[in-house]
Amino acid sequence: MEVLNESAPFNFSLPPGFGTRPSDLAMSVVLVCMVLLVMLTVGCTMEFSKIKAHLWRPKGLAVAMVAQYGIMPLTAFALGKMFRLNNIEALAILICGCSPGGNLSNIFSLAVNGDMNLSIVMTTCSTFCALGLMPLLLFLYSRGIYEGDLKDKVPYGGIMISLVTILIPCSIGIFLRSKRPQYVPYIKKVGMTIILLLSVAIAVLSFFNVGKSIMFVMTPHLLATSSLMPCFGFVLGYLLSALFCLNAQCRRTVSMETGFQNVQLCATILNVTFRPEVIGPLFFFPLLYMIFQVAEGFLIIGIFRCYKKIRPSKEETKMIYKATPTEEAIPKALENGTHKEEYPQA
């Protein structure tokens, strides 16, 4: 990749009033409500004893952390080299690769019957570790790409807000599961319905807010990197967890946690670091990346559901033989193994 110290300005401008329109405010409110509701619903599937077990025996957590902060930044850096991205493009995908796992990983882990206790522990720990690991990784990988100090651009406030939106609603969900379990089925059912409706609202608002502007970022090499990076995350996260002999439920969880990145943090860093006329259409790169994350996540869900239907369950394949009662005329001696056949006398 050709290393450039300065990027050429783009002939590009954001939509008028972008970020301050009523639709932008509505989008922010809907996103916050959705995240809080997702975490509350997920919290209702968790148990404190299992969370404690993951913390005391952190094998799964350690594998997930290595996958999150080892595989993804290296993958982002390698894709930038492979497709010979310019400095701003390589930096955009690198920031995505160095970001912690996002809340989408919890939703999709739930959809593939993953270990939700591990999922929340991993999301919490990766977000907390981002306070130190994210600036360190950006410093190491961005050398030669960006001559400024990206460590100063890490949104520590945004990371802390992410932690709050994870911990508080999840804690409420765990409390309800342990103290008011009769309410949990209703919360889960209503919560998933509202989440689906909010997802539709987010899709509509995103299309209305961004419009055709995202088309500027849909170049062949950015489409390729945006599609390959989460795919590598899903696959390599699963393979790494299989290598360390995690169970199937934990493997699916680590795969989701590795493939899904917190694109909100990526967008914040790009917005803080570069002016719109410098970054150009790459301002919308995190949105493009999120589209591919979600699309590939739904593909995995579809494959998993088909696999569950095709594969016969253990209960169906297990043959249980039971002794059937014989006629009442059989003497009790048969029970003791002393039965003798009696023949009629001639």
C-alpha positions as CSV (number, residue, x, y, z in Angstrom):
1,M,0.0,0.0,0.0
2,E,1.3,3.4,-0.9
3,V,1.8,5.4,2.3
4,L,0.6,8.9,2.1
5,N,1.0,11.6,4.8
6,E,-1.9,13.7,3.6
7,S,-5.1,12.8,1.9
8,A,-6.5,14.6,-1.1
9,P,-9.7,16.4,-0.3
10,F,-12.9,14.9,-1.6
11,N,-15.4,16.7,-3.7
12,F,-18.1,15.7,-1.3
13,S,-20.5,17.4,1.1
14,L,-22.8,16.0,3.7
15,P,-26.6,16.5,3.4
16,P,-27.7,20.0,4.6
17,G,-28.1,20.1,8.3
18,F,-26.8,16.6,8.7
19,G,-26.7,15.6,12.4
20,T,-29.0,18.4,13.6
21,R,-32.3,17.5,11.8
22,P,-35.3,16.2,13.7
23,S,-34.9,12.8,11.9
24,D,-31.3,12.6,13.2
25,L,-32.5,13.3,16.8
26,A,-35.3,10.6,16.3
27,M,-32.6,8.2,15.1
28,S,-30.5,8.7,18.2
29,V,-33.5,8.3,20.6
30,V,-34.6,5.1,18.8
31,L,-31.1,3.7,18.9
32,V,-30.7,4.3,22.7
33,C,-34.2,2.8,23.4
34,M,-33.3,-0.2,21.3
35,V,-30.0,-0.8,23.1
36,L,-31.5,-0.5,26.5
37,L,-34.4,-2.9,25.6
38,V,-32.0,-5.4,24.1
39,M,-29.8,-5.4,27.2
40,L,-32.8,-5.8,29.4
41,T,-34.2,-8.7,27.4
42,V,-30.7,-10.4,27.2
43,G,-30.3,-9.9,31.0
44,C,-33.5,-11.9,31.5
45,T,-31.7,-14.9,30.0
46,M,-28.7,-14.7,32.3
47,E,-27.8,-16.2,35.6
48,F,-25.5,-14.7,38.1
49,S,-24.0,-18.1,39.0
50,K,-23.0,-18.8,35.4
51,I,-21.5,-15.3,35.0
52,K,-19.5,-15.9,38.1
53,A,-18.3,-19.3,36.6
54,H,-17.1,-17.6,33.4
55,L,-15.1,-15.1,35.6
56,W,-13.6,-17.7,37.8
57,R,-12.7,-20.0,34.9
58,P,-12.1,-17.4,32.2
59,K,-11.0,-19.8,29.4
60,G,-13.9,-18.8,27.1
61,L,-13.4,-15.1,28.0
62,A,-9.7,-15.3,27.3
63,V,-10.2,-16.9,23.9
64,A,-12.8,-14.3,23.0
65,M,-10.5,-11.4,24.0
66,V,-7.7,-12.8,21.9
67,A,-10.0,-13.1,19.0
68,Q,-11.4,-9.6,19.5
69,Y,-8.2,-7.7,20.0
70,G,-5.8,-10.1,18.2
71,I,-7.6,-11.3,15.1
72,M,-9.7,-8.2,14.1
73,P,-7.0,-5.5,14.1
74,L,-4.6,-7.7,12.3
75,T,-7.3,-8.6,9.7
76,A,-8.1,-5.0,9.2
77,F,-4.5,-4.1,8.7
78,A,-4.0,-7.1,6.3
79,L,-7.0,-6.1,4.2
80,G,-5.7,-2.6,3.8
81,K,-2.5,-3.9,2.5
82,M,-4.2,-6.5,0.3
83,F,-6.5,-4.0,-1.5
84,R,-3.9,-1.2,-1.5
85,L,-6.2,1.2,0.2
86,N,-5.1,4.8,0.5
87,N,-4.3,6.2,3.9
88,I,-7.8,7.4,4.9
89,E,-9.5,4.3,3.7
90,A,-7.0,2.0,5.4
91,L,-7.4,4.1,8.6
92,A,-11.2,3.8,8.5
93,I,-11.2,0.0,8.4
94,L,-8.4,-0.1,10.9
95,I,-10.5,1.9,13.4
96,C,-13.4,-0.6,12.9
97,G,-11.0,-3.5,13.5
98,C,-9.7,-2.0,16.7
99,S,-13.1,-1.2,18.1
100,P,-14.6,-3.5,20.8
101,G,-17.6,-5.8,20.3
102,G,-20.9,-4.1,19.8
103,N,-24.4,-4.7,21.2
104,L,-25.4,-6.4,17.9
105,S,-23.3,-9.4,19.0
106,N,-25.6,-10.0,22.0
107,I,-28.7,-10.0,19.7
108,F,-27.2,-12.4,17.2
109,S,-25.7,-14.6,20.0
110,L,-29.2,-15.0,21.3
111,A,-30.5,-15.8,17.9
112,V,-28.0,-18.7,17.4
113,N,-28.6,-20.1,20.9
114,G,-25.3,-18.9,22.2
115,D,-24.1,-18.6,25.8
116,M,-25.6,-15.3,26.8
117,N,-23.7,-15.1,30.0
118,L,-20.4,-15.4,28.1
119,S,-21.7,-12.9,25.5
120,I,-22.5,-10.2,28.0
121,V,-19.3,-10.8,30.0
122,M,-17.3,-10.6,26.8
123,T,-19.0,-7.4,25.6
124,T,-18.5,-5.8,29.0
125,C,-14.9,-6.8,29.3
126,S,-14.0,-5.9,25.7
127,T,-15.6,-2.5,26.1
128,F,-13.8,-1.8,29.4
129,C,-10.5,-3.0,27.9
130,A,-11.0,-0.7,25.0
131,L,-10.1,2.2,27.3
132,G,-6.5,1.0,27.1
133,L,-6.2,-1.5,24.2
134,M,-7.9,0.7,21.6
135,P,-5.4,3.6,21.8
136,L,-2.5,1.1,22.0
137,L,-3.7,-0.8,18.9
138,L,-4.4,2.3,16.9
139,F,-0.9,3.6,17.8
140,L,0.8,0.4,16.7
141,Y,-1.1,-0.2,13.5
142,S,-1.6,3.3,12.2
143,R,2.1,4.1,12.1
144,G,2.9,5.1,8.5
145,I,-0.8,5.6,7.7
146,Y,-1.6,8.6,9.8
147,E,1.0,10.9,11.2
148,G,-1.3,12.4,13.9
149,D,-1.9,10.9,17.4
150,L,-5.0,8.8,17.2
151,K,-4.7,8.0,20.9
152,D,-6.1,11.4,21.6
153,K,-9.1,10.7,19.4
154,V,-10.4,7.7,21.4
155,P,-13.9,8.6,22.6
156,Y,-13.5,7.6,26.3
157,G,-16.8,9.2,27.1
158,G,-18.6,7.1,24.5
159,I,-16.9,3.9,25.8
160,M,-18.1,4.7,29.4
161,I,-21.7,5.3,28.1
162,S,-21.5,2.0,26.3
163,L,-20.6,0.3,29.6
164,V,-23.5,2.0,31.4
165,T,-26.0,0.9,28.7
166,I,-24.8,-2.7,29.0
167,L,-24.5,-3.0,32.8
168,I,-27.6,-1.2,34.1
169,P,-30.3,-2.9,32.0
170,C,-28.6,-6.3,32.2
171,S,-28.5,-6.0,36.0
172,I,-32.2,-5.3,36.0
173,G,-32.9,-8.3,33.8
174,I,-30.8,-10.6,36.0
175,F,-32.6,-9.3,39.1
176,L,-36.0,-9.9,37.5
177,R,-35.0,-13.5,36.5
178,S,-33.9,-14.3,40.0
179,K,-36.6,-12.4,42.0
180,R,-39.6,-12.2,39.6
181,P,-39.2,-15.2,37.2
182,Q,-42.9,-15.2,36.4
183,Y,-42.5,-11.9,34.5
184,V,-39.5,-13.0,32.4
185,P,-41.4,-14.8,29.6
186,Y,-43.6,-11.7,29.0
187,I,-40.6,-9.4,29.1
188,K,-38.8,-11.5,26.5
189,K,-41.8,-11.8,24.2
190,V,-42.8,-8.2,24.4
191,G,-39.1,-7.1,24.2
192,M,-38.3,-9.0,21.1
193,T,-41.5,-7.7,19.4
194,I,-40.6,-4.1,20.2
195,I,-36.9,-4.7,19.1
196,L,-38.2,-5.9,15.7
197,L,-40.3,-2.8,15.3
198,L,-37.5,-0.5,16.3
199,S,-35.2,-2.3,13.9
200,V,-37.6,-1.4,11.1
201,A,-37.8,2.2,12.3
202,I,-34.0,2.4,12.3
203,A,-33.8,1.1,8.8
204,V,-36.3,3.6,7.6
205,L,-34.7,6.5,9.4
206,S,-31.2,5.5,8.1
207,F,-32.4,5.5,4.6
208,F,-34.2,8.9,5.0
209,N,-31.2,10.5,6.8
210,V,-28.4,9.2,4.6
211,G,-30.2,8.9,1.3
212,K,-28.0,8.4,-1.7
213,S,-24.9,9.7,0.1
214,I,-23.8,6.2,1.0
215,M,-23.5,5.3,-2.7
216,F,-20.3,7.4,-2.8
217,V,-18.6,4.9,-0.4
218,M,-19.7,1.8,-2.3
219,T,-16.5,1.4,-4.3
220,P,-15.3,-2.1,-5.3
221,H,-12.4,-2.2,-2.8
222,L,-14.4,-0.8,0.1
223,L,-17.3,-3.2,-0.6
224,A,-14.8,-6.1,-0.6
225,T,-13.1,-5.1,2.7
226,S,-16.4,-4.3,4.4
227,S,-17.7,-7.8,3.4
228,L,-14.6,-9.8,4.1
229,M,-13.7,-8.4,7.5
230,P,-16.7,-9.4,9.5
231,C,-16.7,-12.8,7.6
232,F,-13.1,-13.4,8.7
233,G,-14.2,-12.4,12.2
234,F,-17.0,-14.9,12.4
235,V,-15.0,-17.8,10.9
236,L,-11.7,-17.2,12.7
237,G,-13.5,-16.6,16.1
238,Y,-15.3,-19.9,15.7
239,L,-12.1,-21.8,14.7
240,L,-10.0,-20.3,17.5
241,S,-12.6,-21.3,20.1
242,A,-12.8,-24.8,18.6
243,L,-9.0,-25.0,18.8
244,F,-9.2,-24.4,22.5
245,C,-12.0,-27.0,22.9
246,L,-14.9,-24.7,23.9
247,N,-18.3,-26.2,23.6
248,A,-20.5,-25.6,20.6
249,Q,-22.6,-22.9,22.4
250,C,-19.5,-20.9,23.4
251,R,-18.0,-21.3,19.9
252,R,-21.1,-19.6,18.4
253,T,-20.9,-16.9,21.0
254,V,-17.2,-16.2,20.4
255,S,-17.9,-16.1,16.7
256,M,-20.6,-13.5,17.1
257,E,-18.5,-11.4,19.5
258,T,-15.5,-11.4,17.2
259,G,-17.4,-10.6,14.0
260,F,-19.5,-7.7,15.3
261,Q,-17.7,-4.4,16.0
262,N,-18.9,-1.3,17.8
263,V,-19.3,0.9,14.6
264,Q,-20.6,3.8,16.7
265,L,-17.2,4.3,18.2
266,C,-15.6,4.0,14.8
267,A,-17.9,6.7,13.4
268,T,-17.1,9.0,16.4
269,I,-13.4,8.7,15.9
270,L,-13.6,9.4,12.2
271,N,-15.9,12.4,12.9
272,V,-13.6,13.8,15.5
273,T,-10.4,13.2,13.6
274,F,-11.2,14.5,10.1
275,R,-13.2,17.3,8.6
276,P,-16.0,16.2,6.2
277,E,-14.2,17.7,3.2
278,V,-11.1,15.6,4.1
279,I,-12.8,12.3,4.9
280,G,-15.4,12.7,2.2
281,P,-17.8,9.8,1.7
282,L,-15.8,7.6,4.1
283,F,-17.9,9.4,6.8
284,F,-20.5,6.7,5.9
285,F,-18.1,3.8,5.9
286,P,-19.1,2.6,9.4
287,L,-22.7,2.4,8.2
288,L,-21.6,0.4,5.2
289,Y,-19.7,-1.9,7.5
290,M,-22.7,-2.4,9.8
291,I,-24.9,-3.3,6.8
292,F,-22.5,-6.2,5.9
293,Q,-22.2,-7.2,9.6
294,V,-26.0,-7.5,9.9
295,A,-26.4,-9.2,6.5
296,E,-23.8,-11.8,7.2
297,G,-25.2,-12.3,10.7
298,F,-28.6,-13.1,9.3
299,L,-27.0,-15.5,6.9
300,I,-25.4,-17.3,9.8
301,I,-28.7,-17.4,11.6
302,G,-30.4,-18.9,8.5
303,I,-27.7,-21.6,8.2
304,F,-27.9,-22.4,11.9
305,R,-31.7,-22.8,11.8
306,C,-31.5,-25.0,8.7
307,Y,-28.9,-27.1,10.4
308,K,-31.0,-27.5,13.5
309,K,-34.0,-28.7,11.4
310,I,-32.0,-31.1,9.3
311,R,-30.0,-32.7,12.1
312,P,-32.1,-35.2,14.1
313,S,-32.1,-34.4,17.7
314,K,-30.7,-36.8,20.3
315,E,-34.2,-37.4,21.7
316,E,-35.4,-38.6,18.3
317,T,-32.5,-40.9,17.6
318,K,-32.3,-42.5,21.0
319,M,-34.2,-45.7,21.3
320,I,-35.5,-46.6,24.7
321,Y,-36.5,-50.1,25.3
322,K,-38.9,-50.8,28.1
323,A,-40.0,-54.1,29.6
324,T,-43.7,-54.6,28.8
325,P,-45.8,-56.4,31.4
326,T,-46.7,-60.0,30.5
327,E,-49.9,-61.8,31.2
328,E,-51.1,-61.9,34.7
329,A,-51.1,-65.7,34.6
330,I,-47.3,-65.8,34.8
331,P,-46.4,-67.0,38.2
332,K,-44.5,-64.7,40.6
333,A,-41.7,-67.2,40.6
334,L,-40.7,-65.8,37.2
335,E,-39.7,-62.6,38.9
336,N,-37.1,-64.5,41.0
337,G,-35.9,-66.6,38.0
338,T,-37.2,-69.9,39.5
339,H,-40.1,-70.5,37.2
340,K,-40.5,-74.0,35.9
341,E,-42.6,-75.1,33.0
342,E,-45.5,-77.4,33.9
343,Y,-46.6,-79.9,31.4
344,P,-50.0,-81.6,31.5
345,Q,-49.9,-85.3,32.5
346,A,-50.9,-87.8,29.9
